């Protein structure tokens, strides 16, 4: 009889560890987003819970989404350089149009 209770306790323990581990693993993208001060933290967290119901199909994409943003460079684009280049190209275009006319 005592072995039945020990087996039941071990079974409950294993189930609890499995459930907690599953939740902890699916919170990894959210923790990454939180540490990087990602602007979409809440969406990443909600999508992590949704990935439990989609058999983890979207979980790798959540990881990529969380890693794509860095506070020091944002999404990895430098708008100031691009805007300066566009302004320079517009000046060149105006100069060529005025020389043709």
C-alpha positions in Angstrom: 0.0 0.0 0.0 2.8 2.4 0.8 4.4 1.8 -2.6 1.2 2.9 -4.3 1.3 6.3 -2.5 5.0 6.6 -3.3 4.3 5.9 -7.0 1.4 8.4 -7.0 3.6 11.0 -5.4 6.4 10.4 -8.0 3.8 10.6 -10.8 2.4 13.9 -9.5 5.9 15.3 -9.1 6.9 14.3 -12.7 3.7 15.9 -14.1 4.2 19.1 -12.2 7.9 19.3 -13.3 6.8 18.7 -16.9 4.1 21.4 -16.9 6.3 23.9 -15.2 9.2 23.1 -17.6 6.9 23.5 -20.6 5.8 26.9 -19.3 9.3 28.0 -18.5 10.6 27.0 -21.9 7.8 28.9 -23.7 8.6 32.1 -21.7 12.1 32.2 -23.1 11.3 34.5 -26.1 9.3 36.8 -23.7 12.3 37.0 -21.3 14.6 37.8 -24.2 12.2 40.5 -25.4 11.9 41.9 -21.8 15.7 42.0 -21.3 16.1 43.8 -24.7 13.3 46.3 -23.9 11.4 45.1 -27.0 8.4 47.2 -28.0 6.3 44.1 -28.7 6.8 42.3 -25.3 3.2 41.7 -24.7 2.5 40.3 -28.2 5.5 38.0 -27.9 4.2 36.7 -24.5 0.7 36.1 -25.9 2.1 34.4 -28.9 4.1 32.1 -26.6 0.9 30.9 -25.0 -0.7 30.5 -28.4 2.3 28.4 -29.5 1.3 25.8 -26.8 -1.9 25.2 -28.7 -0.2 25.1 -32.2 2.1 22.4 -31.1 5.0 24.8 -30.9 5.0 25.5 -34.6 5.4 29.3 -34.1 7.8 29.1 -31.2 11.0 29.4 -33.3 9.6 32.5 -35.0 8.9 34.0 -31.6 12.6 33.5 -30.7 13.7 35.3 -33.9 11.1 38.1 -33.3 12.4 38.6 -29.8 16.0 38.6 -31.0 15.4 41.0 -33.9 15.3 44.2 -31.7 18.2 45.6 -29.8 17.9 48.8 -27.7 21.2 50.2 -29.0 20.3 50.0 -32.7 16.6 49.3 -32.8 15.6 47.1 -35.7 19.0 47.4 -37.3 18.4 50.3 -39.7 20.0 53.7 -39.6 17.4 56.2 -40.8 19.6 59.2 -40.5 22.1 57.9 -43.1 19.3 56.8 -45.4 17.5 60.2 -45.2 20.8 62.0 -45.9 21.4 59.7 -48.9 17.9 60.3 -50.3 18.3 64.1 -49.8 21.7 64.0 -51.7 20.2 62.0 -54.5 17.3 64.4 -54.8 19.8 67.3 -55.0 21.6 65.5 -57.8 18.4 64.8 -59.6 17.3 68.5 -59.4 20.8 69.6 -60.6 20.6 67.2 -63.6 17.0 68.3 -64.5 18.0 72.0 -64.4 21.1 71.3 -66.6 18.9 69.5 -69.2 16.4 72.3 -69.4 
